[in-house]
């Protein structure tokens, strides 16, 4: 029997869990839809079910649980400080305490649970095994269903005095004033720069309701559809403009951009980076912007790294 931890990634659409060893190798995984609209009990129930099933078929000694979750997290106590309506009533959930109670006997005798924001976990994963390896500072931005960012300074995540560092999704963004952000306000980056935001912008411009998502918009844009082309360009440029603002503020060694929208290809990447280069000051024009390399593995590896750190603290 060898030591391992279980990592959990609670996203807006799916929840993934993995058994990860001390060398940060993923041994086994399970995935299920996140019942976000059904509230905390349903979300936690999904996590407990997945973790229990994974632990039950593992021969490893599970030492701790590491969790990355959508929402602003007080890492010190493992509670959700605030969240958008993607996960209903998630704010205020004492997640670490609930998981510690409901998984007693599954996650080791000490009941070790570490909870952090999912994009902070993603940033840690890219730092340890991905596109940010070797950097002492990095900005890792995930552009998918939503938009999130993790900031690495001195080789560790920057959490902020109120646990909100890296919430790039809610930067006020020109051109997004007609779109509602999941936080409830209009005009934020996520309202335009996310995949859902791009789609809503496309519809607001008169696009066809038959087009289902950002990839469909990208395909039309490549075929020369003017409405799709404008929607995609506006959405990508919004991300590039926000990156210019964030890079100006923190001056990272590199920027890593990941997520489903970022993986669309050059039709999205080029206007995003072109806008960034046009708007960032000359002293920062050489900041590299690189694609993430770990995909969905990144938040699991990052969550596991934090769990292993917790194990080390109690030796």
C-alpha positions in Angstrom: 0.0 0.0 0.0 1.3 3.4 -1.0 0.4 6.9 0.2 -1.9 9.0 -2.0 -4.3 12.0 -1.8 -7.6 12.6 -3.5 -8.0 15.8 -5.5 -11.4 17.3 -6.4 -12.2 19.9 -9.0 -15.7 21.4 -8.6 -16.6 23.3 -11.8 -19.7 24.9 -13.0 -20.6 22.0 -15.3 -18.6 19.0 -14.0 -16.9 17.7 -10.9 -13.8 15.6 -11.3 -11.9 13.6 -8.7 -8.6 11.8 -8.9 -6.2 9.7 -6.8 -2.8 11.3 -7.0 0.5 9.9 -5.7 3.5 11.7 -4.1 5.0 12.2 -7.5 1.8 14.0 -8.6 0.9 11.3 -11.0 -2.8 10.8 -11.6 -3.6 7.1 -10.8 -7.4 7.0 -11.2 -10.2 9.4 -12.0 -14.0 9.8 -11.9 -16.2 12.5 -13.3 -19.9 13.5 -12.9 -22.0 16.5 -13.8 -22.1 19.3 -11.1 -25.6 19.8 -9.9 -25.0 23.5 -9.6 -28.6 24.7 -9.7 -29.6 22.2 -6.9 -27.5 23.9 -4.2 -24.8 22.9 -1.7 -26.3 19.6 -0.4 -26.5 18.2 -4.0 -23.0 19.5 -4.9 -21.4 18.1 -1.7 -23.4 14.8 -2.2 -21.8 14.5 -5.7 -18.3 15.0 -4.3 -18.9 12.6 -1.4 -20.2 9.9 -3.8 -17.3 10.3 -6.2 -14.6 10.4 -3.5 -16.1 7.4 -1.7 -16.3 5.4 -4.9 -12.7 6.3 -5.9 -11.3 5.5 -2.5 -13.3 2.2 -2.4 -11.5 0.9 -5.5 -8.1 2.2 -4.6 -5.4 0.2 -2.8 -3.6 3.4 -1.7 -3.6 4.9 1.8 -5.6 8.1 1.3 -3.8 10.7 3.4 -5.8 13.9 2.6 -8.3 15.6 0.3 -7.5 18.6 -1.8 -10.4 20.6 -3.4 -10.5 23.3 -6.0 -13.9 24.9 -6.3 -15.6 27.7 -8.2 -16.2 30.6 -5.9 -14.2 32.8 -3.6 -12.7 30.7 -0.8 -11.4 31.4 2.7 -8.5 28.9 2.5 -7.9 29.2 6.2 -11.2 27.6 7.2 -12.2 26.1 3.8 -15.5 28.0 3.5 -17.0 29.7 0.5 -17.0 33.4 0.9 -18.9 34.3 -2.2 -20.0 32.8 -5.5 -21.9 33.5 -8.7 -25.3 31.9 -9.3 -23.7 29.2 -11.4 -23.5 27.3 -8.1 -26.8 28.1 -6.3 -26.5 29.3 -2.7 -22.8 28.2 -2.6 -21.7 31.3 -0.7 -21.4 30.6 3.0 -20.9 26.8 2.6 -18.4 25.5 5.2 -17.1 23.1 2.5 -14.0 21.7 4.3 -16.0 21.0 7.5 -18.8 19.3 5.6 -16.4 17.1 3.6 -14.4 16.3 6.8 -17.6 15.1 8.5 -19.2 13.2 5.6 -15.9 11.5 4.5 -14.8 10.5 8.0 -12.8 7.3 7.7 -12.2 7.8 4.0 -9.6 10.5 3.9 -7.2 9.4 6.6 -7.3 9.4 10.4 -6.5 13.1 10.6 -9.4 14.1 8.3 -7.2 16.6 6.4 -9.1 18.7 3.8 -7.7 21.7 1.9 -10.1 23.9 -0.1 -9.1 26.7 -2.5 -10.5 28.4 -5.6 -10.4 26.2 -8.7 -8.4 28.6 -10.8 -5.8 29.0 -8.0 -5.6 25.2 -8.1 -5.3 25.4 -11.9 -2.4 27.9 -11.6 -0.6 25.7 -9.1 -0.9 22.7 -11.5 0.5 24.7 -14.4 3.3 25.9 -12.1 4.3 22.5 -10.9 3.9 20.4 -14.1 2.8 22.7 -16.9 3.3 25.9 -18.8 4.4 27.9 -15.8 7.2 25.5 -14.6 10.2 27.5 -13.4 8.4 30.8 -13.1 8.5 32.6 -9.7 5.6 34.7 -10.9 2.8 33.9 -13.3 -0.7 34.9 -14.2 -2.8 31.9 -15.2 -6.1 32.7 -16.8 -8.8 30.2 -17.6 -11.3 31.2 -20.3 -14.1 28.7 -20.7 -17.7 28.6 -19.5 -16.6 31.5 -17.2 -13.3 33.4 -16.8 -11.0 33.1 -13.8 -7.4 33.8 -12.9 -4.8 32.6 -10.4 -1.8 34.7 -9.5 1.5 33.1 -8.5 4.0 35.3 -6.7 7.1 33.9 -5.1 6.1 30.4 -6.2 2.9 30.4 -4.2 -0.7 31.6 -4.9 -1.6 35.1 -4.0 -4.9 34.9 -2.1 -5.5 38.6 -1.1 -6.7 40.2 2.1 -10.3 39.3 1.4 -9.6 36.1 -0.6 -10.4 37.7 -3.9 -7.0 38.1 -5.6 -7.2 37.0 -9.2 -11.0 37.5 -9.8 -10.3 38.9 -13.2 -13.8 37.9 -14.3 -15.3 41.0 -12.6 -13.0 43.7 -14.1 -15.3 46.3 -15.7 -15.0 45.9 -19.5 -15.8 48.3 -22.2 -18.2 46.8 -24.7 -19.8 44.5 -22.2 -22.3 47.0 -20.8 -25.3 45.3 -22.4 -24.5 41.9 -20.9 -25.1 40.6 -17.4 -22.3 39.0 -15.5 -23.2 35.9 -13.4 -22.3 38.0 -10.3 -25.4 40.0 -11.1 -23.8 43.2 -12.4 -23.5 44.3 -16.0 -20.4 45.1 -17.9 -17.8 42.7 -16.4 -15.2 40.7 -18.4 -17.0 37.3 -17.9 -20.2 38.8 -19.4 -18.4 39.2 -22.7 -15.1 37.2 -22.6 -16.4 33.8 -21.5 -17.8 31.2 -23.8 -21.3 31.9 -22.5 -20.6 35.6 -22.8 -19.5 35.3 -26.4 -22.7 33.4 -27.2 -24.9 36.0 -25.6 -23.1 38.8 -27.4 -23.5 36.9 -30.7 -27.3 36.7 -30.1 -27.5 40.4 -29.1 -25.9 41.2 -32.5 -28.6 39.3 -34.3 -26.9 35.9 -34.6 -28.9 32.7 -35.1 -30.3 31.0 -32.0 -29.4 27.7 -33.8 -25.7 28.3 -33.0 -25.2 26.6 -29.7 -21.9 27.8 -28.3 -18.6 29.6 -28.8 -17.1 26.8 -31.0 -20.1 27.1 -33.3 -19.5 30.9 -33.5 -15.8 30.3 -34.2 -16.7 27.9 -37.0 -19.0 30.5 -38.6 -16.4 33.2 -38.2 -13.9 31.0 -40.1 -16.5 30.7 -42.9 -16.7 34.5 -43.1 -20.0 35.1 -41.2 -19.8 38.8 -40.2 -21.9 38.6 -37.0 -20.0 35.6 -35.7 -16.7 37.3 -36.6 -17.6 40.4 -34.7 -18.8 38.5 -31.7 -15.7 36.4 -31.5 -13.3 39.4 -32.1 -15.1 41.5 -29.4 -15.0 38.6 -26.9 -11.3 37.8 -27.5 -10.3 41.5 -27.5 -12.1 41.9 -24.1 -9.8 39.1 -22.7 -6.7 40.7 -24.2 -7.6 44.1 -22.8 -8.1 42.6 -19.3 -4.8 40.8 -19.5 -3.1 44.1 -20.4 -4.6 45.6 -17.2 -3.6 42.7 -15.0 -0.1 42.4 -16.4 0.4 46.1 -15.9 -0.6 45.7 -12.2 1.5 42.6 -11.3 4.2 42.3 -13.9 4.4 38.5 -14.0 7.2 36.5 -15.7 4.7 34.9 -18.0 1.0 34.6 -18.7 -0.6 31.2 -19.2 -4.0 31.2 -20.9 -6.1 28.0 -20.8 -9.7 26.8 -20.9 -12.1 25.6 -23.6 -12.4 29.0 -25.3 -8.7 29.5 -25.4 -8.4 26.1 -27.1 -10.6 27.2 -30.0 -7.5 28.1 -31.9 -5.9 31.0 -33.8 -9.2 32.5 -34.7 -9.6 33.4 -31.0 -6.0 33.5 -29.9 -4.8 36.0 -32.5 -7.3 38.9 -31.7 -6.8 38.2 -28.0 -3.0 38.6 -28.2 -3.2 41.4 -30.8 -5.3 43.5 -28.4 -3.0 42.7 -25.5 0.1 43.8 -27.4 -1.7 47.0 -28.7 -2.8 48.1 -25.2 0.0 47.0 -22.8 2.8 49.6 -22.2 6.1 49.2 -24.1 8.0 48.1 -20.9 5.8 45.0 -20.7 5.5 44.2 -24.4 7.8 41.2 -24.1 5.7 39.4 -21.5 5.1 35.9 -23.0 1.6 34.7 -23.3 1.6 30.9 -23.7 -1.2 28.3 -23.8 -1.7 26.0 -20.9 -0.6 22.4 -21.4 -2.4 20.4 -18.7 -6.0 21.1 -19.5 -8.4 19.5 -17.0 -5.5 17.9 -15.1 -4.1 21.2 -13.9 -6.6 21.9 -11.1 -6.4 18.3 -9.9 -2.6 18.4 -9.7 -2.8 21.8 -8.0 -5.3 20.7 -5.5 -3.3 17.5 -4.8 -0.1 19.6 -4.3 -1.9 21.7 -1.6 -3.2 18.5 0.0 0.4 17.0 0.1 1.6 20.2 1.7 -1.0 19.8 4.4 0.1 16.2 5.0 3.7 17.5 5.3 2.7 20.1 8.0 1.5 17.4 10.4 4.4 15.0 10.2 
